[in-house]
Each structure stands twice: as C-alpha cells, then as structure tokens.
Amino acid sequence: MEHINRIDFRDQIARNKRKSFFLIISVFVILILLGYVISYAFDPGYFFVIMIFAIIFSISYILISYYNSDKIAISSVGARHVRREGNYKQYYDLVEGLTLASGLPMPKLYVMNSEQINAFASGRNPNKAVICVTEGALKKLDKKELEGVLAHELGHIGSYDIRYMTLVAVMVGMISIISEIFLRSLWLKGNNDSKNNSNAIFMVIGIVLAIIAPIVVYFVQLAISRKREFSADATAVKFTRYPPGLIGALKKIKNENQKPEKKINKAVAQLFFANPFTELGSTHPAIDKRIVTLEKM
C-alpha cells in the first residue's frame, strides 16, 4: 500500500500563523522600499515627504486589508448574503451540519452570480470567516457533491489557510499597485527634460519591478495554492467521511465547458475551489491529480 504523508492539523495552523506574520512584515517593508525608490526617482528633496506618505499608506493598506479581507473578497465578486430563512436552505443546512461536526464557528454565507461550479472562503480567522458559492455550484451539484465542496472550504477555514491566502491576495494587489505607481512615475520623469540623469538607476529599478511583478505574483500563487488545495481536500474527507462527493464535484468541474470569469479580480483567483481562469490553470493543482489522491483515501 502506498504511503501517504499525513499533515498534523495543529502544526499546519501554527505554520500558517507564522507565515501570515512574516508576510505582513514583508508587505510593509516592500511598500516602504517603494516609497524610498520613488522619492529618489522624482526628486531627493521630497524624500521625507514621500517616505512619510509611504509609511502611512503601507500601514493603512495592511490594516484595512487584514481587518476587512472578507468584505473585500465578497465585494469584489458582487456576492449577496444568504440567511437561514432565504431561498438557499440546503446550502445553509449543509454548512451548519458541517460546522457542528467539525467544531468550527458558523461562517457567513454568500452566493455569487456565475454559472461556473466554484466556491471560496475568506476572512482573517474562523470567527470572521465567510463562504461564497456560485449559482452554478448550487444548480449543478447534488447534495453530497455540494457538501464535499463546502467541507473543503471549511478545511481552509479551520487550518487558517484563509488568513494566509487572503494576505497573499493582498500582496498580489499591492504588487499591482507598485507596478502602476512605478510606470506612472517613470512616465512623469520622462516628460521632465530639465532633470539630469543622475537618478537613472531608479528608473531602471522601476522598469524592472514593473516587468517582474506579474511573474512574482504568478510564482507566489503557484507555490501556495497547490499544497493547500490537497490539504483542504483531505480535510473535507475527514469532515464528510465520503470521498465520492468531492470527487464527483471535481469531475463535473473538469467536464463542464468552463469560460474564464472576466469579472473576477485575478488577485483573488487563488481563493477559489477551482481556478476561475482557464488560462491560469496551473495556479491550482491539476484536477486529475486531486481526483487520484482522493480515490486513495
């Protein structure tokens, strides 16, 4: 029998908390570095003014993103809140049953308009978590398949994956802002012919950062998403005791004629159960590999 490496749930939570802390520090340092480089790319005389602005902006950006991560994610996809007395009773009842079985708090539930079969979880901790599913998932999945997908998202919540993945999404957004600021600052610099070329190195740095930012984002998402999806799949089986449910959902996703979701911000794509962009499939594990792993459980 093939040996399967088991992941201790408590160790994973501790790792996610440590990595979340260091990620916040990294975001702060990068934003300060951005302010430093831009101050010299424009005019060294404005160094302290721009640095003060960079510090205020970086602290505000991190705090707002961290404490409102669930609201930002929900707002970005235009989802609507679901209550017990609404039209999605099975959805609500399934999550409630899974939380009772797993000992997790009941998250807030949302539904987004999309014909894809998909879902995601967000929030800074299990007590401030949300789960969002697509209309397509509610229509196309049977009860056991939907339960498997919801258990997968609860797996992310219980292991604090939501905090770490949400912070990665924040970092992705931050890198996009960095690229935009650099490109605009370089354009303004290029229109000012009265300046000398003593700060050309900062222009080069700006160009390099603007070019490599999307590449960095891609590899960060690639490295983080795959392992966490496998772990959440395993947790879903632990909660439901029924691997065929999740396997059935994955097979339906694989077989449906999926079109890229243009209305979804690519920064939050790695939060989803399945990647909503067909051209970026490698940011998630291959569905076939997930199915094969689940079939061994």
C-alpha positions as CSV (number, residue, x, y, z in Angstrom):
1,M,0.0,0.0,0.0
2,E,1.3,3.4,-1.0
3,H,2.5,5.5,2.0
4,I,0.6,8.8,2.3
5,N,2.2,11.6,4.3
6,R,-0.2,12.9,6.9
7,I,-0.3,16.6,7.9
8,D,-0.9,17.4,11.5
9,F,-3.8,19.9,11.7
10,R,-2.3,21.8,14.6
11,D,1.1,22.1,13.0
12,Q,-0.4,23.4,9.9
13,I,-2.3,26.1,11.8
14,A,0.9,27.2,13.6
15,R,2.8,27.4,10.3
16,N,0.0,29.4,8.7
17,K,0.0,31.9,11.6
18,R,3.8,32.3,11.5
19,K,3.8,32.7,7.7
20,S,1.0,35.3,7.9
21,F,3.0,37.4,10.4
22,F,6.1,37.4,8.2
23,L,4.0,38.1,5.1
24,I,2.6,41.2,6.8
25,I,6.1,42.4,7.6
26,S,7.2,41.7,4.0
27,V,4.3,43.8,2.7
28,F,5.2,46.7,5.0
29,V,8.9,46.5,4.0
30,I,8.2,46.4,0.3
31,L,5.9,49.4,0.5
32,I,8.5,51.4,2.4
33,L,11.1,50.4,-0.2
34,L,8.7,51.6,-2.9
35,G,8.4,55.0,-1.2
36,Y,12.2,55.2,-1.0
37,V,12.8,54.4,-4.6
38,I,10.1,56.7,-5.9
39,S,11.3,59.6,-3.7
40,Y,14.7,59.4,-5.5
41,A,13.2,58.8,-8.9
42,F,11.3,62.1,-8.6
43,D,13.4,64.4,-6.5
44,P,15.6,63.6,-3.4
45,G,14.4,66.8,-1.9
46,Y,11.0,65.2,-1.4
47,F,12.4,62.1,0.3
48,F,10.9,62.7,3.8
49,V,7.5,63.8,2.4
50,I,7.2,60.7,0.2
51,M,8.6,58.4,2.9
52,I,6.0,59.7,5.5
53,F,3.3,59.1,2.9
54,A,4.6,55.6,2.1
55,I,4.6,54.7,5.8
56,I,1.1,56.0,6.3
57,F,-0.1,54.3,3.2
58,S,1.6,50.9,3.9
59,I,0.2,50.7,7.5
60,S,-3.3,51.8,6.3
61,Y,-3.3,49.3,3.4
62,I,-2.2,46.4,5.6
63,L,-4.7,47.1,8.4
64,I,-7.6,47.8,6.1
65,S,-6.9,44.7,4.0
66,Y,-6.4,42.5,7.0
67,Y,-9.4,43.5,9.0
68,N,-11.7,43.8,6.0
69,S,-10.5,40.9,3.9
70,D,-13.8,39.0,4.0
71,K,-15.7,42.2,2.9
72,I,-13.2,43.0,0.2
73,A,-13.4,39.5,-1.3
74,I,-17.2,39.4,-1.2
75,S,-17.5,42.9,-2.7
76,S,-15.0,42.1,-5.5
77,V,-17.3,39.3,-6.8
78,G,-20.6,41.1,-6.1
79,A,-22.0,38.3,-3.9
80,R,-25.2,38.5,-1.8
81,H,-25.7,37.4,1.7
82,V,-27.7,34.2,2.5
83,R,-29.8,33.6,5.6
84,R,-31.5,30.5,7.0
85,E,-34.9,31.7,6.0
86,G,-33.9,32.5,2.4
87,N,-34.1,30.5,-0.8
88,Y,-30.9,28.5,-0.1
89,K,-31.9,26.3,2.8
90,Q,-30.0,23.2,1.7
91,Y,-26.8,25.3,1.3
92,Y,-27.3,26.8,4.8
93,D,-28.2,23.4,6.4
94,L,-25.2,21.7,4.9
95,V,-22.7,24.3,6.2
96,E,-24.4,24.3,9.6
97,G,-24.2,20.5,9.8
98,L,-20.5,20.5,8.9
99,T,-19.7,23.2,11.5
100,L,-21.4,21.1,14.2
101,A,-19.4,18.0,13.1
102,S,-16.1,19.9,12.9
103,G,-16.5,22.2,15.9
104,L,-15.9,25.3,13.8
105,P,-17.9,28.5,14.1
106,M,-20.7,29.1,11.6
107,P,-19.4,31.4,8.8
108,K,-21.4,34.0,7.0
109,L,-22.8,32.6,3.7
110,Y,-22.9,34.2,0.3
111,V,-23.9,33.4,-3.3
112,M,-22.4,35.0,-6.4
113,N,-23.8,35.1,-9.9
114,S,-21.8,32.7,-12.0
115,E,-22.6,29.5,-14.0
116,Q,-19.3,28.0,-13.1
117,I,-19.1,25.4,-10.4
118,N,-17.0,27.2,-7.8
119,A,-16.7,28.4,-4.2
120,F,-14.2,30.2,-2.0
121,A,-13.6,31.1,1.7
122,S,-12.1,34.2,3.1
123,G,-11.5,36.1,6.4
124,R,-8.8,36.6,8.9
125,N,-9.8,33.7,11.3
126,P,-12.5,31.1,11.8
127,N,-14.7,33.6,13.8
128,K,-14.6,36.1,11.0
129,A,-14.9,33.8,8.0
130,V,-17.2,33.8,5.0
131,I,-18.0,31.1,2.4
132,C,-19.3,32.0,-1.0
133,V,-20.6,29.6,-3.7
134,T,-21.6,30.2,-7.2
135,E,-25.2,29.8,-8.6
136,G,-23.7,27.2,-10.9
137,A,-22.5,25.1,-7.9
138,L,-25.9,25.2,-6.3
139,K,-27.6,24.2,-9.6
140,K,-25.3,21.5,-10.9
141,L,-24.0,19.7,-7.8
142,D,-26.1,17.1,-6.0
143,K,-26.3,17.2,-2.2
144,K,-23.2,15.1,-1.5
145,E,-21.1,16.9,-4.1
146,L,-22.0,20.3,-2.7
147,E,-21.3,19.0,0.8
148,G,-17.8,18.0,-0.3
149,V,-17.1,21.4,-1.8
150,L,-18.3,23.2,1.4
151,A,-16.3,20.8,3.6
152,H,-13.2,21.7,1.5
153,E,-13.8,25.4,2.2
154,L,-14.3,24.7,5.9
155,G,-11.0,22.9,5.8
156,H,-9.3,26.1,4.6
157,I,-11.1,28.0,7.4
158,G,-10.1,25.5,10.2
159,S,-6.4,25.4,9.2
160,Y,-6.2,29.3,8.9
161,D,-5.5,28.9,5.2
162,I,-8.0,31.8,4.7
163,R,-5.8,34.2,6.6
164,Y,-2.6,33.3,4.7
165,M,-4.3,33.1,1.3
166,T,-6.1,36.4,1.9
167,L,-2.8,38.0,2.8
168,V,-1.3,36.6,-0.4
169,A,-4.2,38.2,-2.3
170,V,-3.4,41.5,-0.5
171,M,0.2,41.1,-1.6
172,V,-0.8,40.5,-5.2
173,G,-2.9,43.7,-5.1
174,M,0.0,45.5,-3.6
175,I,2.4,44.4,-6.3
176,S,-0.1,45.6,-8.9
177,I,-0.2,49.0,-7.2
178,I,3.6,49.1,-7.1
179,S,3.8,48.4,-10.9
180,E,1.3,51.1,-11.7
181,I,3.0,53.7,-9.5
182,F,6.4,53.0,-11.0
183,L,5.1,53.1,-14.5
184,R,3.3,56.4,-13.9
185,S,6.3,57.9,-12.0
186,L,8.6,56.9,-14.9
187,W,6.3,58.5,-17.4
188,L,6.2,61.8,-15.4
189,K,10.0,61.6,-15.1
190,G,10.4,61.1,-18.8
191,N,8.3,64.3,-19.5
192,N,10.6,66.4,-17.3
193,D,13.6,67.2,-19.6
194,S,15.1,69.7,-17.2
195,K,16.2,67.0,-14.8
196,N,19.6,65.3,-15.2
197,N,20.3,61.6,-15.5
198,S,21.8,61.1,-12.0
199,N,18.9,59.1,-10.9
200,A,18.7,56.8,-13.9
201,I,19.3,53.8,-11.7
202,F,16.0,54.4,-10.0
203,M,14.2,54.5,-13.4
204,V,15.8,51.1,-14.2
205,I,14.7,49.7,-10.9
206,G,11.2,50.9,-11.6
207,I,11.1,49.4,-15.1
208,V,12.5,46.1,-13.7
209,L,9.9,45.9,-10.9
210,A,7.1,46.7,-13.2
211,I,8.1,43.9,-15.6
212,I,8.8,41.2,-13.0
213,A,5.8,42.0,-10.7
214,P,3.4,39.8,-12.7
215,I,5.9,37.0,-12.7
216,V,6.4,37.2,-9.0
217,V,2.7,37.1,-8.4
218,Y,2.4,34.0,-10.6
219,F,5.0,32.0,-8.8
220,V,3.8,33.1,-5.3
221,Q,0.3,31.9,-6.2
222,L,1.7,28.7,-7.8
223,A,3.7,27.8,-4.7
224,I,1.0,28.5,-2.2
225,S,-2.2,27.2,-3.8
226,R,-1.3,23.7,-4.8
227,K,-0.3,22.2,-1.4
228,R,-3.2,23.9,0.4
229,E,-5.8,22.6,-2.0
230,F,-4.6,19.0,-1.5
231,S,-4.7,19.6,2.3
232,A,-8.2,21.0,2.2
233,D,-9.4,18.1,0.1
234,A,-8.1,15.7,2.8
235,T,-9.8,17.7,5.5
236,A,-13.1,17.7,3.5
237,V,-12.9,13.9,3.5
238,K,-12.2,13.9,7.3
239,F,-15.4,16.1,7.8
240,T,-17.7,14.2,5.5
241,R,-16.3,10.6,5.6
242,Y,-17.4,10.5,1.9
243,P,-14.6,11.0,-0.7
244,P,-17.0,10.3,-3.7
245,G,-18.9,13.5,-3.0
246,L,-15.8,15.7,-3.6
247,I,-14.6,13.5,-6.4
248,G,-18.0,13.9,-8.2
249,A,-17.8,17.7,-7.9
250,L,-14.3,17.8,-9.3
251,K,-15.3,15.6,-12.2
252,K,-18.2,17.9,-13.0
253,I,-15.8,20.9,-13.0
254,K,-13.5,19.0,-15.3
255,N,-16.2,18.1,-17.8
256,E,-18.1,21.4,-17.9
257,N,-17.4,23.9,-20.7
258,Q,-15.8,26.5,-18.5
259,K,-15.3,30.0,-19.7
260,P,-12.9,32.4,-17.9
261,E,-14.6,34.6,-15.3
262,K,-13.7,38.1,-16.6
263,K,-15.5,39.9,-13.7
264,I,-13.3,38.2,-11.0
265,N,-10.1,40.0,-10.0
266,K,-7.2,37.8,-10.7
267,A,-5.7,38.7,-7.3
268,V,-8.4,36.6,-5.6
269,A,-8.3,33.7,-8.1
270,Q,-6.3,31.5,-5.7
271,L,-9.0,31.7,-3.1
272,F,-11.4,29.7,-5.2
273,F,-12.1,26.0,-5.0
274,A,-11.2,25.7,-8.8
275,N,-9.3,28.3,-10.7
276,P,-11.9,30.6,-12.4
277,F,-9.5,31.4,-15.3
278,T,-8.8,28.6,-17.7
279,E,-5.6,30.1,-19.0
280,L,-4.2,30.1,-15.4
281,G,-4.9,26.5,-14.5
282,S,-1.5,25.9,-13.1
283,T,-2.2,28.2,-10.1
284,H,-4.3,25.2,-8.8
285,P,-3.4,21.5,-8.7
286,A,-4.5,19.6,-11.8
287,I,-8.0,18.2,-11.2
288,D,-6.9,14.7,-12.3
289,K,-4.3,14.7,-9.5
290,R,-6.7,15.8,-6.9
291,I,-9.2,13.0,-8.0
292,V,-6.5,10.4,-7.9
293,T,-5.4,11.4,-4.4
294,L,-9.0,11.4,-3.2
295,E,-9.6,8.0,-4.6
296,K,-6.8,6.6,-2.4
297,M,-8.4,7.8,0.7
